[in-house]
Amino acid sequence: MTATACIPIQAQSAARAPDASRFPLDQWYVAGFSSELTDKPLARTFLGQKVVLFRTGEGQVAALEDRCCHRSLPLSCGTVEGGGVRCGYHGMLYAPSGQCIEIPGQERIPAKAKVKAYQVQEKNQIVWIWMPRIEGAEAGKAPPDYPYHDDPRYKFGSGNYHYNSPWQLIHDNLLDLSHLGYVHLQTIGGNARLHMNAEMKVTAEGDRVKVVRLMPGSTPPPTYKAAWPFGDKCDRWQEIEFDVSHLRIWTGALEPGTDAIDDPERGGFHMRGFHGITPETDDTCHYFWSMSSTKYPDMPDNIDAVIQQTAFTFDEDRLVIEAQYRNMLEFGERATWTDIHVDVGGNRARRIVSKLLEQQAQQAG
């Protein structure tokens, strides 16, 4: 599910959006990928706020509150024109600023004929949306860099999921790659015991967490074998960087004895994963992902196979996480958790989110 359709309001009335302040604000969140904005408006809900995304005829990306100020039809039910988005009910045309600039059959445009506009920026083929603590406040920082989408050494593909689970359950999953040996046996898995016993280092700096896992002497998993001429063994690494709005995961492998596994300039097979996790409501979220990979010089282009298998692994993850959340709801207060050694990264990320929410509440108070 990539967008909200124009559906009867009765079908939506049961699910009221939460207050955006229940999520960290003054952050750039992922709204989508550049390739998703074509000639039609795109409806999505971010942090409980209904938004319509569109690209003008001049190529400008814009995001507005998904509601016409006249009779509240979602603007996503309308059409994109050269200068903005036109409501599909009475034809009012809105500029990227949110101001109505045309009312068919009426020359005078009331000053109050406008809707809320969001700051958006397009960078490295990712569309970012600024979610401020104070409405109308300018972004206090630039959107994050992700150069691998534009790096000629890599080719990438992307996709997105709609999850029926809270966003932090996905953080937990991505910060703990020990599950690969159990959940992803057909693609990027490998020896489960080796995954669970991998050398692991977890560090935190500011609002970021980094998890590094090294697995020398691994059996190459199927995805790696399909992309690189590994023998029976390879030296694997996993480097995960958590930020509040997204995670960057650098994984790959070397042929044993060719490079140091912790050398920043090491060769071998590289996969750079981008994971934009944007809350929708308390119980649902968007998951925007891309995978960029290198190519072995004497092998055919492998990006299609890598993307196919990456999507398959994310299908597996979604099944696990949504089943996990359903069980949490059914067990209620009895669904207490017992932490084990692989939970360090996820727990630190949760503490960062809790700290940001506490600071936010103090500023609001």
VOPAGU-2260 file (C-alpha; in pm, 1 decimal, decimal comma):
REM VOPAGU-2260
SITE   aa  ch    i         X         Y         Z
SITE  MET   A    0       0,0       0,0       0,0
SITE  THR   A    1     172,6     317,7    -115,1
SITE  ALA   A    2     -97,1     583,5     -97,9
SITE  THR   A    3    -436,2     659,4      49,3
SITE  ALA   A    4    -713,1     634,5    -208,0
SITE  CYS   A    5   -1003,7     879,0    -231,6
SITE  ILE   A    6   -1249,1     673,5     -23,7
SITE  PRO   A    7   -1578,6     747,1     157,1
SITE  ILE   A    8   -1528,2     935,1     482,7
SITE  GLN   A    9   -1732,1     674,4     673,0
SITE  ALA   A   10   -1459,9     420,4     600,4
SITE  GLN   A   11   -1200,3     643,9     765,9
SITE  SER   A   12   -1396,6     781,7    1060,1
SITE  ALA   A   13   -1308,4     496,6    1298,6
SITE  ALA   A   14    -933,9     567,6    1282,3
SITE  ARG   A   15    -865,7     913,0    1423,8
SITE  ALA   A   16    -516,0    1048,1    1373,3
SITE  PRO   A   17    -303,7    1098,0    1687,1
SITE  ASP   A   18    -149,6    1427,0    1792,4
SITE  ALA   A   19     176,9    1473,7    1603,1
SITE  SER   A   20     350,6    1567,0    1929,6
SITE  ARG   A   21     349,2    1198,6    2023,4
SITE  PHE   A   22     635,7    1158,6    1774,3
SITE  PRO   A   23     971,4    1343,0    1763,6
SITE  LEU   A   24     923,7    1676,0    1584,6
SITE  ASP   A   25    1166,1    1925,5    1431,1
SITE  GLN   A   26    1284,4    1636,5    1216,0
SITE  TRP   A   27    1309,6    1560,3     844,9
SITE  TYR   A   28    1109,5    1243,5     773,3
SITE  VAL   A   29    1100,3    1046,0     449,7
SITE  ALA   A   30     787,8    1125,6     244,8
SITE  GLY   A   31     876,8     905,3     -51,9
SITE  PHE   A   32    1113,0     871,5    -345,4
SITE  SER   A   33    1147,3    1115,7    -634,2
SITE  SER   A   34    1029,1     847,8    -877,9
SITE  GLU   A   35     689,7     827,7    -703,3
SITE  LEU   A   36     587,4    1183,9    -787,4
SITE  THR   A   37     452,8    1171,6   -1140,5
SITE  ASP   A   38     152,9    1354,5   -1289,4
SITE  LYS   A   39     -93,4    1262,0   -1013,5
SITE  PRO   A   40    -129,7    1379,5    -652,0
SITE  LEU   A   41     -14,8    1132,1    -390,4
SITE  ALA   A   42    -191,3    1103,3     -52,6
SITE  ARG   A   43     -10,0     992,6     259,6
SITE  THR   A   44     -43,4    1041,9     634,5
SITE  PHE   A   45     267,1    1138,8     830,1
SITE  LEU   A   46     266,8    1163,0    1210,7
SITE  GLY   A   47    -112,3    1170,9    1206,5
SITE  GLN   A   48    -127,4    1453,3     950,5
SITE  LYS   A   49    -295,3    1396,7     613,9
SITE  VAL   A   50     -72,7    1527,6     335,0
SITE  VAL   A   51     -94,5    1545,6     -42,8
SITE  LEU   A   52     235,8    1535,1    -233,1
SITE  PHE   A   53     273,5    1652,2    -592,3
SITE  ARG   A   54     523,7    1780,9    -846,3
SITE  THR   A   55     436,1    2092,5   -1044,7
SITE  GLY   A   56     486,6    2125,6   -1418,7
SITE  GLU   A   57     805,9    2319,1   -1340,0
SITE  GLY   A   58     937,6    2019,5   -1145,4
SITE  GLN   A   59     889,8    2162,8    -795,3
SITE  VAL   A   60     795,4    1911,3    -525,7
SITE  ALA   A   61     524,7    2031,0    -285,9
SITE  ALA   A   62     326,9    1902,5      11,7
SITE  LEU   A   63      -2,6    2046,0     137,7
SITE  GLU   A   64    -263,5    1955,2     392,1
SITE  ASP   A   65    -489,4    1709,4     209,1
SITE  ARG   A   66    -806,0    1916,0     239,8
SITE  CYS   A   67    -967,2    2179,7      21,0
SITE  CYS   A   68   -1057,8    2484,7     230,7
SITE  HIS   A   69   -1394,8    2508,8      52,2
SITE  ARG   A   70   -1575,6    2181,4     131,6
SITE  SER   A   71   -1294,2    1960,9     266,8
SITE  LEU   A   72   -1259,5    1719,5     -23,8
SITE  PRO   A   73    -908,9    1567,0     -15,2
SITE  LEU   A   74    -692,5    1748,7    -266,5
SITE  SER   A   75    -547,1    1409,1    -352,4
SITE  CYS   A   76    -880,4    1342,6    -528,2
SITE  GLY   A   77    -796,5    1623,9    -770,6
SITE  THR   A   78    -543,9    1677,5   -1048,1
SITE  VAL   A   79    -194,9    1822,8   -1082,9
SITE  GLU   A   80    -156,3    2118,7   -1316,6
SITE  GLY   A   81     138,5    2333,6   -1417,5
SITE  GLY   A   82     131,6    2558,3   -1112,2
SITE  GLY   A   83     -27,1    2344,5    -844,0
SITE  VAL   A   84    -300,0    2099,2    -749,9
SITE  ARG   A   85    -665,6    2149,9    -843,4
SITE  CYS   A   86    -949,4    2032,5    -622,5
SITE  GLY   A   87   -1167,0    1766,7    -784,7
SITE  TYR   A   88   -1492,3    1914,1    -645,5
SITE  HIS   A   89   -1518,5    2280,2    -754,0
SITE  GLY   A   90   -1184,1    2331,8    -925,6
SITE  MET   A   91   -1001,4    2557,3    -679,5
SITE  LEU   A   92    -631,1    2563,9    -768,9
SITE  TYR   A   93    -366,2    2565,6    -494,1
SITE  ALA   A   94      -3,4    2673,1    -532,9
SITE  PRO   A   95     282,7    2495,1    -350,2
SITE  SER   A   96     257,8    2770,4     -87,3
SITE  GLY   A   97     -93,2    2648,2       1,2
SITE  GLN   A   98    -256,2    2967,7    -125,4
SITE  CYS   A   99    -554,9    2929,1    -356,7
SITE  ILE   A  100    -464,4    3104,4    -681,6
SITE  GLU   A  101    -777,5    3038,6    -886,4
SITE  ILE   A  102   -1149,2    2993,4    -819,9
SITE  PRO   A  103   -1339,3    2906,6   -1138,5
SITE  GLY   A  104   -1617,0    3159,9   -1203,0
SITE  GLN   A  105   -1495,0    3402,3    -934,4
SITE  GLU   A  106   -1234,6    3673,1    -980,1
SITE  ARG   A  107   -1183,6    3767,0    -615,5
SITE  ILE   A  108    -990,5    3511,0    -408,4
SITE  PRO   A  109   -1042,7    3548,0     -30,2
SITE  ALA   A  110    -717,4    3583,3     166,4
SITE  LYS   A  111    -826,2    3295,2     390,0
SITE  ALA   A  112    -859,0    3062,6      89,6
SITE  LYS   A  113    -547,2    2864,0     166,5
SITE  VAL   A  114    -432,6    2539,9     327,6
SITE  LYS   A  115    -131,6    2443,1     536,3
SITE  ALA   A  116     189,8    2390,2     341,0
SITE  TYR   A  117     481,5    2170,6     450,3
SITE  GLN   A  118     849,0    2222,3     376,0
SITE  VAL   A  119     978,3    1951,4     145,9
SITE  GLN   A  120    1316,1    1896,5     -14,3
SITE  GLU   A  121    1432,3    1652,1    -277,1
SITE  LYS   A  122    1782,9    1519,0    -217,2
SITE  ASN   A  123    1962,5    1209,9    -349,2
SITE  GLN   A  124    1633,3    1100,3    -511,5
SITE  ILE   A  125    1460,1    1099,2    -170,3
SITE  VAL   A  126    1173,8    1336,4     -81,8
SITE  TRP   A  127    1201,8    1467,9     275,1
SITE  ILE   A  128     927,5    1646,7     469,7
SITE  TRP   A  129     996,9    1872,1     769,9
SITE  MET   A  130     764,4    1809,2    1064,1
SITE  PRO   A  131     800,5    2112,7    1294,1
SITE  ARG   A  132     720,1    2146,0    1661,9
SITE  ILE   A  133     583,2    2496,8    1602,6
SITE  GLU   A  134     360,4    2526,1    1295,4
SITE  GLY   A  135     521,9    2735,7    1024,9
SITE  ALA   A  136     869,9    2726,2    1179,1
SITE  GLU   A  137    1153,2    2700,2     929,7
SITE  ALA   A  138    1362,7    2384,5     918,3
SITE  GLY   A  139    1652,6    2412,6    1159,2
SITE  LYS   A  140    1884,1    2186,2     960,7
SITE  ALA   A  141    1932,6    2042,3     613,7
SITE  PRO   A  142    1790,5    1702,9     514,7
SITE  PRO   A  143    2031,2    1409,8     563,7
SITE  ASP   A  144    2276,3    1313,8     291,3
SITE  TYR   A  145    2257,0     973,7     124,6
SITE  PRO   A  146    2511,9     981,5    -159,0
SITE  TYR   A  147    2489,2     615,5    -267,9
SITE  HIS   A  148    2184,5     679,7    -488,7
SITE  ASP   A  149    2405,1     906,5    -699,4
SITE  ASP   A  150    2734,8     716,6    -668,5
SITE  PRO   A  151    2840,8     561,0   -1002,5
SITE  ARG   A  152    2993,2     262,0    -819,3
SITE  TYR   A  153    2643,8     152,5    -714,0
SITE  LYS   A  154    2313,1      71,8    -876,1
SITE  PHE   A  155    1996,7      86,1    -671,2
SITE  GLY   A  156    1630,1      -0,3    -662,6
SITE  SER   A  157    1363,9     106,4    -416,1
SITE  GLY   A  158    1018,0      33,3    -281,8
SITE  ASN   A  159     788,8      97,5      11,8
SITE  TYR   A  160     561,0     -81,8     253,3
SITE  HIS   A  161     269,9      15,0     472,5
SITE  TYR   A  162     302,3    -155,6     810,6
SITE  ASN   A  163      22,6    -235,1    1054,3
SITE  SER   A  164     256,3    -192,6    1347,1
SITE  PRO   A  165     423,8      91,7    1540,1
SITE  TRP   A  166     734,1     236,2    1379,7
SITE  GLN   A  167     972,5     144,0    1662,7
SITE  LEU   A  168     918,6    -227,9    1610,3
SITE  ILE   A  169    1090,9    -181,2    1273,5
SITE  HIS   A  170    1379,9      -0,7    1445,9
SITE  ASP   A  171    1416,9    -303,0    1674,3
SITE  ASN   A  172    1421,5    -537,3    1375,8
SITE  LEU   A  173    1680,0    -343,8    1175,1
SITE  LEU   A  174    1913,1    -281,6    1468,3
SITE  ASP   A  175    1923,9    -653,7    1545,9
SITE  LEU   A  176    2042,4    -846,1    1241,8
SITE  SER   A  177    2092,5   -1163,9    1440,9
SITE  HIS   A  178    1746,3   -1263,4    1315,0
SITE  LEU   A  179    1881,5   -1310,0     959,4
SITE  GLY   A  180    1982,4   -1668,3    1030,4
SITE  TYR   A  181    1625,4   -1758,1    1128,3
SITE  VAL   A  182    1398,0   -1535,8     917,9
SITE  HIS   A  183    1591,3   -1499,6     588,6
SITE  LEU   A  184    1734,5   -1843,9     516,9
SITE  GLN   A  185    1662,6   -1825,8     142,2
SITE  THR   A  186    1833,7   -1491,0      77,1
SITE  ILE   A  187    2069,2   -1303,6     313,1
SITE  GLY   A  188    2060,5   -1544,1     609,6
SITE  GLY   A  189    2345,8   -1781,4     676,4
SITE  ASN   A  190    2451,1   -1978,5     979,9
SITE  ALA   A  191    2209,7   -1885,5    1261,4
SITE  ARG   A  192    2452,6   -1972,4    1541,6
SITE  LEU   A  193    2724,8   -1759,1    1382,2
SITE  HIS   A  194    2480,7   -1466,3    1359,7
SITE  MET   A  195    2384,7   -1496,9    1725,0
SITE  ASN   A  196    2748,4   -1513,7    1835,9
SITE  ALA   A  197    2890,8   -1248,7    1604,2
SITE  GLU   A  198    3135,1    -997,9    1746,8
SITE  MET   A  199    2923,4    -686,7    1809,4
SITE  LYS   A  200    3008,8    -329,2    1904,4
SITE  VAL   A  201    2736,1     -74,7    1989,2
SITE  THR   A  202    2811,9     297,4    2022,2
SITE  ALA   A  203    2595,2     607,6    2061,8
SITE  GLU   A  204    2671,2     969,7    1979,3
SITE  GLY   A  205    2410,8    1241,5    2016,0
SITE  ASP   A  206    2083,2    1111,6    1875,2
SITE  ARG   A  207    2245,9     832,7    1674,4
SITE  VAL   A  208    2328,2     469,0    1744,1
SITE  LYS   A  209    2576,0     254,5    1552,9
SITE  VAL   A  210    2593,2    -125,2    1561,1
SITE  VAL   A  211    2887,9    -306,0    1399,3
SITE  ARG   A  212    2884,6    -685,1    1361,7
SITE  LEU   A  213    3175,9    -883,8    1215,8
SITE  MET   A  214    3144,4   -1244,0    1099,9
SITE  PRO   A  215    3466,2   -1378,5     948,7
SITE  GLY   A  216    3454,7   -1732,5     814,2
SITE  SER   A  217    3084,5   -1717,5     719,4
SITE  THR   A  218    2914,1   -1934,9     463,5
SITE  PRO   A  219    2803,1   -1698,0     184,3
SITE  PRO   A  220    2420,9   -1670,3     178,4
SITE  PRO   A  221    2231,2   -1718,5    -152,0
SITE  THR   A  222    2204,1   -1347,2    -238,5
SITE  TYR   A  223    2579,3   -1301,9    -197,1
SITE  LYS   A  224    2663,1   -1610,2    -404,0
SITE  ALA   A  225    2437,4   -1488,9    -686,1
SITE  ALA   A  226    2613,5   -1153,3    -698,1
SITE  TRP   A  227    2980,2   -1237,1    -631,6
SITE  PRO   A  228    3200,3   -1542,7    -702,9
SITE  PHE   A  229    3254,1   -1642,4    -339,4
SITE  GLY   A  230    3385,8   -1985,7    -254,3
SITE  ASP   A  231    3279,6   -2184,4      51,6
SITE  LYS   A  232    3361,0   -1904,0     295,2
SITE  CYS   A  233    3358,1   -1526,7     313,0
SITE  ASP   A  234    3428,5   -1257,8     573,2
SITE  ARG   A  235    3102,7   -1071,5     640,4
SITE  TRP   A  236    3026,3    -738,4     802,4
SITE  GLN   A  237    2711,0    -550,1     905,8
SITE  GLU   A  238    2720,1    -180,9     998,7
SITE  ILE   A  239    2390,1     -25,1    1109,4
SITE  GLU   A  240    2344,6     346,6    1177,2
SITE  PHE   A  241    2023,7     464,3    1343,9
SITE  ASP   A  242    1886,2     814,8    1311,2
SITE  VAL   A  243    1541,6     912,5    1437,1
SITE  SER   A  244    1385,2     921,2    1090,6
SITE  HIS   A  245    1588,9     658,5     904,9
SITE  LEU   A  246    1855,5     390,3     922,5
SITE  ARG   A  247    2153,1     322,1     697,0
SITE  ILE   A  248    2273,0     -38,3     679,8
SITE  TRP   A  249    2601,7    -125,3     510,4
SITE  THR   A  250    2649,1    -497,6     467,4
SITE  GLY   A  251    2876,6    -706,9     252,3
SITE  ALA   A  252    3152,7    -962,9     237,1
SITE  LEU   A  253    3512,6   -1019,4     132,4
SITE  GLU   A  254    3688,1   -1322,1       1,7
SITE  PRO   A  255    3896,1   -1439,2     302,2
SITE  GLY   A  256    4245,3   -1296,3     311,6
SITE  THR   A  257    4188,5   -1017,2      56,1
SITE  ASP   A  258    4125,0    -714,1     283,4
SITE  ALA   A  259    4076,7    -631,6     649,8
SITE  ILE   A  260    3709,9    -676,8     736,2
SITE  ASP   A  261    3706,3    -345,5     926,9
SITE  ASP   A  262    3893,6    -138,5     665,5
SITE  PRO   A  263    3665,8     153,5     558,1
SITE  GLU   A  264    3802,6     118,7     204,2
SITE  ARG   A  265    3764,9    -259,5     182,6
SITE  GLY   A  266    3664,4    -419,7    -143,4
SITE  GLY   A  267    3436,6    -715,0    -203,8
SITE  PHE   A  268    3059,5    -717,8    -239,8
SITE  HIS   A  269    2879,0    -418,3     -88,2
SITE  MET   A  270    2509,0    -359,6     -20,5
SITE  ARG   A  271    2399,4     -17,2     105,6
SITE  GLY   A  272    2047,9     -20,1     245,6
SITE  PHE   A  273    1841,8     292,5     313,5
SITE  HIS   A  274    1544,2     254,2     547,9
SITE  GLY   A  275    1313,5     552,2     600,3
SITE  ILE   A  276    1067,6     470,7     879,2
SITE  THR   A  277     795,8     736,2     903,3
SITE  PRO   A  278     512,7     702,4    1155,8
SITE  GLU   A  279     160,5     725,7    1016,7
SITE  THR   A  280     -41,2     672,1    1337,5
SITE  ASP   A  281      34,3     513,1    1673,7
SITE  ASP   A  282     -26,8     170,2    1518,8
SITE  THR   A  283      83,3     210,3    1155,2
SITE  CYS   A  284     383,6     342,6     963,8
SITE  HIS   A  285     548,4     382,9     625,5
SITE  TYR   A  286     866,6     196,7     538,9
SITE  PHE   A  287    1059,4     346,2     245,2
SITE  TRP   A  288    1358,7     135,7     143,1
SITE  SER   A  289    1628,6     126,9    -119,5
SITE  MET   A  290    1916,6    -108,7    -184,4
SITE  SER   A  291    2234,5      -3,8    -363,7
SITE  SER   A  292    2489,2    -270,4    -455,6
SITE  THR   A  293    2821,6    -305,4    -628,3
SITE  LYS   A  294    2890,7    -535,2    -923,5
SITE  TYR   A  295    3164,3    -791,3    -978,0
SITE  PRO   A  296    3355,0    -689,2   -1296,5
SITE  ASP   A  297    3324,8   -1023,5   -1476,6
SITE  MET   A  298    2968,7   -1110,7   -1376,9
SITE  PRO   A  299    2641,4    -992,7   -1533,2
SITE  ASP   A  300    2461,1    -694,6   -1381,1
SITE  ASN   A  301    2313,7    -828,0   -1058,8
SITE  ILE   A  302    2099,4    -537,7    -937,5
SITE  ASP   A  303    1764,9    -686,4   -1047,3
SITE  ALA   A  304    1831,7   -1008,1    -855,1
SITE  VAL   A  305    1954,5    -815,9    -550,4
SITE  ILE   A  306    1641,3    -595,4    -548,5
SITE  GLN   A  307    1411,9    -894,4    -594,4
SITE  GLN   A  308    1570,3   -1080,3    -306,0
SITE  THR   A  309    1581,4    -765,7     -91,2
SITE  ALA   A  310    1206,7    -716,8    -140,1
SITE  PHE   A  311    1153,6   -1083,2     -51,8
SITE  THR   A  312    1342,2   -1039,5     276,3
SITE  PHE   A  313    1130,6    -735,3     362,7
SITE  ASP   A  314     815,5    -936,3     292,8
SITE  GLU   A  315     943,7   -1187,0     547,7
SITE  ASP   A  316    1019,9    -912,3     799,4
SITE  ARG   A  317     674,8    -760,1     764,5
SITE  LEU   A  318     506,3   -1094,1     831,9
SITE  VAL   A  319     710,8   -1132,6    1150,7
SITE  ILE   A  320     665,9    -775,7    1278,1
SITE  GLU   A  321     292,8    -754,1    1211,8
SITE  ALA   A  322     237,1   -1095,8    1373,8
SITE  GLN   A  323     447,5    -977,6    1668,5
SITE  TYR   A  324     231,4    -665,6    1710,7
SITE  ARG   A  325     -96,8    -857,8    1683,1
SITE  ASN   A  326      25,4   -1084,0    1958,7
SITE  MET   A  327     126,6    -786,3    2171,5
SITE  LEU   A  328    -226,2    -647,3    2140,5
SITE  GLU   A  329    -388,1    -981,1    2221,6
SITE  PHE   A  330    -170,4   -1045,5    2528,5
SITE  GLY   A  331    -192,6    -684,0    2649,2
SITE  GLU   A  332     -13,9    -617,4    2976,4
SITE  ARG   A  333     103,1    -977,2    2991,0
SITE  ALA   A  334     319,2    -920,0    2682,2
SITE  THR   A  335     625,9    -820,2    2881,2
SITE  TRP   A  336     967,8    -850,9    2717,3
SITE  THR   A  337    1284,1   -1020,2    2837,8
SITE  ASP   A  338    1591,5    -863,3    2678,8
SITE  ILE   A  339    1888,3   -1064,4    2550,2
SITE  HIS   A  340    2233,1    -960,6    2428,2
SITE  VAL   A  341    2124,4    -871,3    2072,3
SITE  ASP   A  342    1879,3    -603,6    2196,2
SITE  VAL   A  343    2139,5    -341,4    2294,2
SITE  GLY   A  344    2109,4    -133,2    1975,1
SITE  GLY   A  345    1730,3    -128,4    1969,3
SITE  ASN   A  346    1709,1     -38,1    2338,1
SITE  ARG   A  347    1946,3     254,4    2290,9
SITE  ALA   A  348    1738,6     378,4    1997,5
SITE  ARG   A  349    1424,1     361,8    2210,8
SITE  ARG   A  350    1594,6     565,5    2482,5
SITE  ILE   A  351    1684,0     832,6    2226,6
SITE  VAL   A  352    1322,3     858,2    2106,8
SITE  SER   A  353    1200,8     874,3    2469,9
SITE  LYS   A  354    1452,5    1149,6    2548,4
SITE  LEU   A  355    1341,0    1356,8    2246,2
SITE  LEU   A  356     976,4    1322,1    2344,8
SITE  GLU   A  357    1052,3    1428,2    2703,2
SITE  GLN   A  358    1239,4    1736,0    2578,2
SITE  GLN   A  359     954,0    1814,3    2342,3
SITE  ALA   A  360     698,0    1792,3    2623,2
SITE  GLN   A  361     908,3    2025,5    2839,2
SITE  GLN   A  362     929,7    2280,6    2555,5
SITE  ALA   A  363     554,5    2262,5    2503,6
SITE  GLY   A  364     486,8    2300,0    2877,5
